[in-house]
């Protein structure tokens, strides 16, 4: 077979081309909007970045993060050579060969002495945005062979993945709203105007969201906060109590069953478990749930019937709902409600993308669709898709005994800021025998590493969004070859992961140089193979010649049979693990309300903790403020702009108070990803920003029981005036 990627993936950027200031097309990989960029390059320097008006998906749209990729490449704080920790805690530059050799030797020694599970492995969120990182992370996982693997999905996507696995038989079988053709979009716990459409890639996001309303449709948002999506596109906004989404959906199902609005014969042809779903919904009448969730029975009934009456309609739930007390229930009920109302696999409804390179079959073979194959050693939380909940990391490091984590390999992650009770995890990191970080920066996590391995910029390595192009609202294919040469002594994630894996594997490490030379372009060869065997029969070579991408058309009906992988080929509307959690929801409806609970929020210039060291994104007013409703502020004697102390079971932090009627009474909001003061010597821009880490007050013990997802929305807190200090000064050191 002739392999196209050899031509499509150059070993180095053509020097003559690099002197030309003509713009080159590249796809931003910082969020799921996947905006097309025009990057002007000369002499291997990025001169300007603008939106690409000819991009087939984003159509010229761009957000502030895309242009900041220039600053990321030029950031003086960005690491450009491997670092090794000295005995005094400072770092020294070392060669790749020395760093890799010592890391592999120390990992092998730890595994010989304590077993494979003594090495923990954390894979950060940026990995999913890069095909070379995604594939490299899997290779390294196979070489490490540890069951102590962690990722941010237990604070993010696991409820949706679990629902897809339970209902469709495949964790990657996630339908997306056909937003270009829908007439009714119901949004639960999502803010696509800011996120770009999480697990719903929305190129040209603002136009697509506004388009529903402009063509006479309804956009109905349920959220405790008046979000940017509400301001941009909603026809209706209903305030809902954090954690109330599952009860709302069950009440809608109750109304539909009670009024005979479900076509049971049609549903039975594609799904089983309808009677069990009916019985479950029968316990959640609108009047039963209304007071607890804050939504009137009439609103619930009207919307349920509108859903049944509207041929092109879809329910969409995402991060805010996933992070609630009942995340897996919400995601299951979203799937069930779309299915029983006839809004699955139809135009304008919930539809399955048909990607040019479908990773699904390969993922099912490598990862499978099982959970609970093993459990965490200390708390007994279940494995899901090969990973344990990240909330157990600290206790697994602290607790002596067989299987105790003694080393951590951290790939493109900052769990000190992203995992609940980050200060506890930071203390545990400082006691490990070995920490290896693969990162662009010395951040709050990597500063504890014994070795830090710097990664190349995306413009230097190229990208195909292998996972995220399978979740877009229109079928597209797009590959971005490298457009500038490597800066400094960096390597890309695939090169780092594959070499470390080879050094760890017995019998292979002696052939290291030969194997590395042969495997350098393996990710591109795999993409090319997936493209060739896909339904469009594309080649990576062709995509490299199509800088604006290839438009493969709107989402197509009839994908459901390809996406369902249950034993009988039908959807499972009533999965037993989820039915078993309903009594907990019933108890929650009757339980007394906490006086004040915390939820998160996101800003367009933020992406978790990644980009705070870039001046263009860090500029502007303080964003790490605590939002509180005027009524709550008055009852606590607080005024706008004061510094307050926010306290939970796990700790406290300080923040500047912002009194706003955009948040509902009884709820306060604080963004995540801030709190860079401890790394300010190596993150000079981020370290000067106000704000502390919200994960100083989130609770690692607060998880839902089905798959152990962290509950980050609805955390009980108290707020009082701060007695000292400013909000950006840490309350305590973690060392």
C-alpha positions in Angstrom: 0.0 0.0 0.0 1.2 3.5 -0.8 1.2 5.7 2.3 0.1 9.3 1.7 1.3 10.9 5.0 4.9 10.7 4.0 4.3 13.6 1.7 1.6 15.2 3.8 3.6 15.3 7.0 7.0 17.0 6.3 9.9 16.4 8.6 10.6 20.1 8.5 8.9 23.2 7.2 10.2 24.3 3.8 12.7 27.2 4.5 11.7 29.1 1.3 8.0 28.9 2.2 8.7 30.1 5.8 10.0 33.4 4.5 6.8 34.2 2.7 4.3 36.3 4.7 1.3 34.8 3.0 -1.3 33.5 5.5 -1.5 29.8 6.0 -4.6 27.9 7.1 -4.5 26.1 10.4 -7.3 24.8 12.7 -7.3 26.0 16.3 -7.2 23.2 18.8 -8.0 25.0 22.0 -11.7 24.2 22.2 -14.3 22.2 20.4 -15.4 25.0 18.1 -12.3 24.1 16.0 -12.1 27.5 14.4 -10.1 27.9 11.2 -7.2 30.3 11.4 -5.2 32.3 8.9 -1.7 32.3 10.3 0.8 34.7 8.7 4.3 33.4 9.1 7.7 34.6 7.9 11.2 33.4 8.9 9.5 30.9 11.2 7.9 33.6 13.2 4.1 34.0 13.6 3.3 37.5 12.6 -0.5 37.5 12.8 -3.5 35.2 13.4 -7.0 35.9 12.1 -10.1 34.0 11.4 -10.2 32.1 8.1 -13.3 33.2 6.1 -12.9 30.3 3.7 -12.9 27.6 6.4 -15.7 25.2 5.7 -16.8 24.8 9.3 -16.1 28.1 11.2 -16.7 30.4 8.3 -14.3 33.1 9.6 -15.5 33.1 13.2 -12.7 33.3 15.8 -12.6 33.9 19.5 -9.8 35.6 21.5 -8.0 32.3 22.2 -7.1 31.6 18.6 -4.9 34.7 18.1 -3.2 34.0 21.4 -1.5 30.9 19.9 1.1 33.4 18.7 1.8 34.5 22.3 1.9 30.9 23.4 4.7 30.1 21.0 6.7 33.2 21.9 6.1 33.1 25.7 9.4 33.5 27.5 8.1 31.4 30.4 7.4 28.4 28.1 9.8 25.6 28.5 12.1 24.8 25.6 14.5 22.2 27.0 14.1 19.2 29.4 14.5 20.0 33.1 15.7 18.0 36.1 15.2 18.9 39.7 18.3 19.4 41.8 18.5 18.3 45.4 17.9 21.9 46.5 14.6 22.0 44.6 15.8 24.2 41.7 15.9 22.9 38.1 18.7 22.4 35.6 18.6 21.9 31.9 19.5 18.4 30.7 19.6 16.5 27.4 16.7 14.4 26.2 18.7 11.3 26.3 19.8 11.8 29.9 16.3 12.7 31.0 14.6 9.8 29.2 17.2 7.3 30.4 17.0 8.3 34.0 13.2 8.5 34.0 12.9 5.0 32.5 15.4 3.6 34.9 13.7 5.0 38.0 10.2 3.9 36.8 11.5 0.4 36.2 13.1 0.3 39.7 9.8 1.5 41.3 7.8 -1.1 39.4 10.2 -3.9 40.3 10.1 -3.0 44.0 6.4 -2.2 44.3 4.5 -3.5 41.2 3.0 -1.7 38.2 0.3 0.0 40.1 2.8 1.9 42.1 3.1 4.2 39.1 0.2 6.6 38.6 -0.6 8.1 35.2 -2.6 11.3 34.7 -3.7 12.3 31.2 -4.8 15.9 31.0 -7.6 17.5 29.0 -5.4 19.0 26.2 -4.5 15.5 25.0 -7.9 15.0 23.4 -7.3 18.0 21.2 -4.3 16.5 19.5 -4.1 13.3 17.5 -0.4 12.8 18.3 -1.0 13.3 22.0 -4.1 11.1 22.0 -2.3 8.2 20.3 0.9 8.7 22.3 -1.0 8.6 25.6 -2.4 5.2 24.7 1.0 3.8 23.8 2.5 5.0 27.1 -0.5 3.6 29.0 0.2 0.2 27.5 3.8 0.4 28.5 3.1 1.5 32.0 0.5 -1.1 32.5 -0.9 0.5 35.7 -4.5 0.4 36.9 -3.9 3.8 38.6 -4.8 5.8 35.5 -6.6 9.2 35.9 -7.9 11.9 33.7 -10.3 14.9 34.0 -13.3 13.0 32.7 -14.3 12.2 36.3 -14.8 16.0 36.7 -16.2 16.4 33.2 -17.4 14.0 30.6 -17.8 10.6 32.3 -21.6 10.9 33.0 -22.2 11.5 29.3 -19.8 8.7 28.2 -21.4 6.4 30.7 -24.9 7.2 29.5 -23.9 6.5 25.9 -22.3 3.2 27.0 -25.5 2.2 28.9 -28.0 3.3 26.3 -26.2 2.7 23.0 -23.6 0.1 24.1 -20.7 2.4 23.1 -19.3 5.2 25.2 -18.4 7.2 22.1 -21.9 6.9 20.5 -22.9 10.4 21.5 -25.5 12.2 19.3 -25.2 16.0 18.9 -28.0 18.5 18.3 -28.6 19.2 14.6 -28.6 22.8 15.5 -28.6 24.1 11.9 -32.1 22.6 11.4 -33.7 22.4 14.8 -36.8 24.4 15.8 -36.6 23.7 19.6 -33.4 23.5 21.5 -33.6 22.7 25.2 -30.3 23.3 27.0 -29.5 21.9 30.5 -26.3 22.9 32.3 -24.5 24.1 29.2 -23.1 27.4 27.9 -22.2 26.8 24.3 -21.8 30.6 23.6 -18.6 30.4 25.7 -17.5 26.8 25.4 -17.9 26.5 21.6 -20.3 23.6 22.1 -18.9 21.0 24.5 -19.2 17.5 22.9 -21.1 19.4 20.2 -18.5 21.1 18.0 -20.0 24.5 16.9 -18.0 26.2 14.3 -19.2 29.7 13.8 -20.9 29.3 17.2 -22.6 32.6 17.6 -24.3 32.5 14.2 -25.4 29.0 14.7 -26.9 29.6 18.1 -28.6 32.8 17.0 -29.9 31.0 13.9 -32.4 28.9 15.8 -34.1 32.0 17.1 -33.8 34.0 13.9 -35.7 31.3 11.9 -38.5 31.3 14.5 -37.4 28.5 16.7 -37.2 28.3 20.5 -34.0 28.1 22.6 -35.0 27.2 26.2 -32.2 27.3 28.8 -32.3 25.9 32.3 -29.5 27.2 34.4 -29.1 28.8 37.9 -27.3 31.6 36.1 -28.2 34.0 33.3 -25.4 32.7 31.0 -23.9 34.2 27.9 -26.0 31.7 25.9 -29.1 33.1 27.5 -28.1 36.6 26.5 -27.1 35.6 23.0 -29.7 33.2 21.8 -32.3 32.1 24.3 -36.0 32.8 23.9 -36.6 31.6 27.5 -34.5 31.2 30.6 -35.7 29.1 33.5 -33.8 29.2 36.8 -33.3 25.7 38.2 -31.8 24.5 41.5 -28.3 22.9 41.0 -28.9 19.2 40.9 -32.5 19.5 39.7 -32.0 18.5 36.1 -32.7 14.8 36.5 -36.0 15.5 38.3 -37.0 17.9 35.6 -36.5 15.4 32.8 -38.3 12.7 34.7 -41.2 15.1 35.3 -41.3 15.8 31.5 -41.4 12.0 30.9 -44.2 11.7 33.5 -46.2 14.2 31.6 -45.6 12.5 28.2 -46.5 9.0 29.5 -49.6 10.3 31.4 -51.0 12.0 28.3 -50.1 9.2 25.9 -47.7 11.4 23.9 -45.2 8.6 23.3 -45.4 6.4 20.2 -44.8 3.1 22.0 -44.8 1.0 18.9 -42.2 3.2 17.2 -40.1 3.3 20.3 -40.2 -0.5 20.7 -38.7 -0.9 17.3 -35.5 0.8 18.3 -35.4 0.4 22.1 -36.2 -1.8 25.0 -37.0 -1.0 28.6 -39.9 1.4 27.9 -42.1 -0.1 30.7 -39.3 0.3 33.3 -38.8 3.9 32.1 -42.5 4.5 32.5 -42.5 3.1 36.0 -39.5 5.2 37.0 -41.1 8.4 35.6 -44.4 7.7 37.4 -42.7 8.7 40.8 -41.8 12.1 39.5 -44.9 14.1 38.7 -44.3 17.8 38.0 -46.1 18.7 41.2 -43.8 16.3 43.1 -40.6 17.9 41.9 -41.5 21.5 41.4 -40.7 23.0 44.8 -37.4 21.2 45.0 -36.1 22.2 41.6 -37.6 25.6 41.4 -39.5 25.1 38.1 -43.3 25.5 38.0 -45.4 22.4 37.1 -47.1 24.4 34.3 -43.7 25.2 32.7 -42.7 21.5 32.9 -45.9 20.3 31.3 -45.9 23.0 28.5 -42.3 22.2 27.6 -42.9 18.4 27.6 -45.8 18.8 25.2 -44.0 21.3 23.0 -41.2 18.8 22.7 -43.8 16.2 21.6 -45.4 18.6 19.2 -42.3 19.9 17.5 -40.9 17.5 14.8 -37.5 19.1 14.8 -36.5 19.4 18.5 -33.7 18.2 20.7 -32.6 18.2 24.4 -29.0 18.9 25.1 -27.2 18.7 28.5 -23.6 19.1 29.3 -20.9 20.1 31.8 -23.0 21.9 34.4 -25.4 18.9 34.5 -22.5 16.4 34.4 -20.9 18.0 37.5 -24.2 18.0 39.5 -25.1 15.4 42.2 -27.0 13.3 39.5 -24.8 13.7 36.4 -25.2 10.1 35.1 -29.0 10.2 35.6 -29.2 13.5 33.7 -27.3 12.3 30.7 -29.2 9.0 30.6 -32.5 10.9 30.7 -31.5 13.3 27.9 -30.8 10.2 25.7 -34.1 8.6 26.8 -36.2 11.7 26.3 -34.9 12.3 22.8 -35.5 8.7 21.9 -39.0 8.2 23.2 -40.2 11.5 21.6 -38.9 10.5 18.2 -36.1 13.1 18.3 -33.2 10.7 17.7 -31.5 10.1 14.3 -33.8 12.6 12.5 -33.1 15.9 10.9 -33.2 18.8 13.4 -33.0 16.4 16.3 -30.2 14.5 18.1 -28.1 13.0 15.3 -24.9 11.1 15.0 -22.0 12.7 13.1 -20.4 10.6 10.4 -16.7 11.4 10.7 -14.2 10.8 7.9 -11.9 9.0 10.3 -14.0 7.1 12.8 -12.1 6.2 16.0 -15.0 4.3 17.4 -14.2 0.8 16.3 -10.5 1.2 17.3 -11.5 2.6 20.7 -14.0 -0.2 21.4 -11.2 -2.7 20.7 -8.6 -0.9 22.8 -10.6 0.4 25.7 -13.8 -1.6 25.5 -17.2 -0.6 27.0 -17.0 -1.9 30.5 -16.7 -0.4 33.9 -16.1 -1.7 37.4 -13.4 -4.1 36.3 -11.4 -2.9 39.2 -11.8 -0.5 42.0 -9.7 2.1 43.8 -7.7 0.6 46.7 -8.8 3.0 49.5 -12.4 4.1 48.8 -13.4 1.4 46.4 -14.6 3.7 43.6 -15.1 1.9 40.2 -12.9 2.0 37.1 -14.6 3.4 34.0 -13.2 3.1 30.5 -9.8 2.2 32.0 -9.5 5.1 34.5 -10.3 5.7 38.1 -11.9 8.9 39.4 -9.2 11.6 39.9 -10.7 12.4 43.3 -8.9 9.4 44.8 -5.4 10.4 43.7 -4.3 12.0 46.9 -5.5 9.1 49.2 -3.9 6.5 46.9 -0.6 8.4 47.3 -0.9 8.8 51.0 -2.2 5.5 52.2 0.5 2.8 52.8 0.2 -0.7 51.6 0.3 -2.8 48.4 -0.6 -0.7 45.4 0.3 2.7 47.0 1.1 5.2 44.3 4.8 6.1 44.6 5.4 7.8 41.2 3.3 9.9 38.9 3.6 10.5 35.2 1.5 13.6 34.3 0.8 14.2 30.6 -0.5 17.7 29.7 -2.3 18.1 33.0 -2.4 20.3 36.1 -4.4 18.2 38.6 -3.4 20.5 41.5 -5.8 23.1 40.0 -8.3 20.7 38.4 -8.9 18.0 41.0 -11.1 18.5 44.0 -9.2 19.4 47.2 -6.1 20.4 45.2 -4.1 21.4 48.3 -4.3 17.8 49.6 -3.1 16.5 46.3 -0.3 19.0 46.2 0.9 17.9 49.6 0.8 14.3 48.4 2.8 15.1 45.2 5.6 16.5 47.3 6.1 13.1 49.0 6.3 10.9 45.9 9.5 9.1 44.9 9.2 10.3 41.3 7.1 12.8 39.4 7.4 13.2 35.6 5.6 16.0 33.9 5.1 16.5 30.1 4.2 20.2 29.8 4.7 23.6 28.3 5.2 25.3 31.6 6.4 24.9 35.2 2.9 25.2 36.7 1.3 24.3 40.0 1.7 20.6 39.3 4.9 20.3 37.2 6.8 22.5 39.7 6.8 19.4 42.0 8.2 17.2 39.2 11.7 15.6 39.2 11.7 15.8 35.4 9.8 18.2 33.1 9.7 17.3 29.4 8.7 20.3 27.2 6.3 19.8 24.3 6.3 21.4 20.9 3.7 24.0 19.8 0.8 22.8 17.7 2.0 24.9 14.8 5.2 22.9 14.9 3.7 19.4 14.9 0.4 19.7 13.0 -2.9 18.3 14.0 -6.0 16.3 13.0 -8.8 16.5 15.6 -9.4 12.8 15.6 -11.8 12.7 18.5 -13.5 16.1 18.2 -14.2 15.9 14.5 -16.5 13.0 15.5 -18.7 15.3 17.6 -19.3 18.2 15.2 -22.7 19.6 14.2 -21.7 19.2 10.5 -19.6 16.6 8.9 -16.2 18.0 8.1 -12.6 16.7 7.7 -9.6 18.9 8.2 -5.9 18.3 8.7 -3.3 21.0 9.5 0.3 20.2 8.6 3.1 21.9 10.5 3.6 25.5 9.4 6.7 26.5 11.4 9.9 24.8 12.5 10.6 23.6 16.0 11.6 26.3 18.5 14.1 25.2 21.1 14.8 21.6 22.2 11.2 20.4 22.3 9.5 17.3 21.1 5.8 16.6 20.4 3.7 14.4 22.7 3.8 11.4 20.4 7.6 11.5 20.3 7.9 11.8 24.1 5.3 9.1 24.9 6.5 6.6 22.3 10.2 7.0 23.3 9.4 6.6 27.0 7.2 3.6 26.2 10.0 2.0 24.2 12.5 2.5 27.0 10.2 0.8 29.4 9.4 -2.3 27.3 11.8 -5.2 27.7 13.4 -6.4 24.6 12.5 -3.3 22.6 14.6 -0.6 24.3 17.8 -1.9 22.8 16.4 -1.2 19.3 15.2 2.2 20.4 16.6 4.4 17.7 15.4 2.1 14.9 11.9 1.8 16.4 11.6 5.5 17.0 12.7 6.3 13.4 10.1 3.9 12.0 7.3 5.1 14.3 7.8 8.9 14.0 5.0 9.2 11.4 2.9 6.4 12.8 0.1 8.7 14.0 -0.3 10.2 10.5 -0.2 6.7 9.0 -3.0 5.6 11.3 -5.1 8.7 10.4 -4.6 8.0 6.8 -5.6 4.4 7.3 -8.8 5.4 9.1 -9.6 8.0 6.4 -9.1 5.4 3.6 -11.3 2.8 5.2 -13.9 5.4 6.2 -17.1 6.0 4.2 -15.7 8.9 2.3 -12.5 7.2 1.2 -10.4 10.2 1.8 -6.6 10.4 2.1 -4.5 12.5 4.5 -2.5 13.6 1.5 -5.6 15.2 0.0 -6.6 16.9 3.2 -3.1 18.4 3.4 -3.9 20.0 0.1 -7.3 21.3 1.3 -6.2 24.0 3.8 -9.8 25.1 4.4 -11.1 21.6 5.2 -13.5 19.4 3.3 -17.2 19.9 3.8 -18.8 16.4 4.0 -22.4 17.8 4.3 -25.0 18.1 7.0 -25.7 15.4 9.6 -27.5 12.4 8.0 -30.4 10.4 9.3 -30.1 6.6 9.4 -26.9 6.5 11.5 -28.5 4.8 14.5 -27.9 1.1 13.4 -24.2 1.9 13.0 -24.0 3.4 16.5 -25.9 1.0 18.6 -23.7 -1.9 20.0 -26.0 -3.6 22.4 -26.5 -7.4 22.2 -29.9 -7.0 20.6 -29.1 -4.0 18.6 -31.6 -1.8 20.4 -31.3 1.1 22.8 -31.5 0.4 26.5 -33.9 2.9 28.0 -33.8 1.6 31.5 -30.2 0.6 32.5 -30.1 -1.1 35.9 -27.2 0.9 37.3 -29.1 4.1 36.7 -32.5 2.9 37.9 -30.8 1.9 41.1 -29.8 5.5 41.7 -33.4 6.9 41.6 -34.1 6.4 45.3 -31.2 8.8 46.1 -32.9 11.4 43.8 -36.2 10.9 45.6 -34.5 11.5 48.9 -32.8 14.6 47.6 -36.2 16.0 46.6 -37.4 15.8 50.2 -34.1 16.8 51.9 -33.8 20.3 53.4 -31.9 22.8 51.1 -28.4 24.0 51.9 -28.5 27.8 52.5 -25.7 28.4 50.0 -24.2 26.2 47.3 -21.4 26.9 44.8 -21.4 26.4 41.1 -18.7 27.1 38.5 -18.6 29.3 35.4 -16.4 29.9 32.4 -15.2 33.0 30.5 -14.6 33.2 26.8 -10.9 34.1 27.4 -10.3 31.1 29.6 -9.8 27.4 29.0 -9.5 25.7 32.3 -6.1 26.6 33.7 -4.2 26.5 30.4 -3.9 30.0 29.0 -3.6 32.4 31.9 0.1 33.2 31.1 -0.7 35.0 27.9 -1.2 38.7 28.2 -4.0 39.1 25.7 -6.1 36.5 27.5 -5.2 37.6 31.0 -5.9 41.2 30.4 -9.0 43.0 31.5 -10.9 43.1 34.8 -10.7 40.5 37.5 -12.6 37.4 36.3 -12.0 35.2 39.4 -14.8 36.9 41.4 -17.5 35.3 43.5 -21.0 36.1 42.1 -23.8 36.4 44.6 -27.4 37.6 44.3 -28.2 41.0 45.9 -30.7 39.3 48.3 -28.0 37.0 49.7 -25.5 39.8 49.9 -27.9 42.0 51.8 -28.8 39.1 54.3 -25.0 38.6 54.9 -24.2 42.3 55.2 -21.9 42.2 52.2 -21.4 44.8 49.5 -20.1 44.7 45.9 -16.3 44.7 45.7 -15.5 43.5 49.2 -13.2 40.6 49.8 -15.0 37.6 51.2 -13.9 34.2 52.6 -15.6 31.2 51.1 -15.5 28.0 53.2 -16.4 24.4 52.7 -15.6 21.1 54.5 -12.2 21.0 52.8 -10.9 24.5 53.2 -11.4 28.2 52.4 -10.3 30.8 49.9 -10.7 34.5 49.4 -12.3 36.2 46.5 -13.6 39.6 45.5 -17.4 39.7 45.7 -19.4 40.7 42.6 -23.1 41.3 43.5 -25.2 40.4 40.4 -28.8 39.5 39.7 -27.6 37.1 37.0 -27.2 34.5 39.7 -30.2 33.0 41.5 -30.6 33.4 45.3 -29.0 30.6 47.3 -26.3 30.0 44.7 -22.8 31.5 44.3 -20.5 31.1 41.4 -16.7 31.0 41.1 -14.7 30.1 38.0 -12.2 27.3 38.0 -8.6 27.2 36.8 -7.2 30.2 38.8 -4.8 30.3 41.7 -1.4 30.6 40.1 0.4 32.4 42.9 2.4 29.4 44.0 4.0 29.2 40.5 4.4 33.0 40.0 8.2 32.7 39.6 7.8 30.7 36.4 4.3 31.9 35.3 4.9 35.7 35.6 1.7 36.8 34.0 -0.6 34.1 35.5 1.1 34.4 38.9 0.1 38.1 39.1 -3.6 37.5 38.4 -6.1 37.8 41.2 -8.0 34.7 42.2 -7.5 31.4 44.1 -8.2 27.9 43.0 -11.8 26.9 43.5 -10.6 23.4 44.1 -9.3 24.5 47.5 -13.0 24.3 48.6 -14.4 21.5 46.4 -14.6 18.2 48.2 -12.8 15.0 47.0 -15.3 12.9 49.0 -18.3 14.5 47.4 -19.0 12.1 44.4 -22.1 10.5 42.9 -22.2 6.8 43.6 -22.7 5.3 40.1 -19.2 6.0 38.6 -17.7 8.4 41.1 -18.0 11.6 39.2 -17.0 14.6 41.3 -19.9 16.9 42.4 -18.6 20.4 41.6 -21.9 22.1 41.1 -23.9 22.3 44.3 -21.1 22.3 46.8 -22.3 23.5 50.2 -20.3 26.6 51.3 -20.5 29.6 53.6 -19.5 33.1 52.9 -18.4 35.8 55.3 -16.3 39.0 55.1 -12.6 38.3 54.9 -10.6 39.4 57.9 -7.3 40.0 56.2 -5.4 39.8 52.9 -6.3 40.2 49.3 -8.1 37.7 47.1 -5.1 36.7 45.1 -2.9 36.0 48.2 -3.0 32.2 49.0 -4.5 31.4 52.3 -1.9 28.8 53.1 1.1 27.3 51.5 0.8 23.7 50.3 4.5 22.7 50.8 
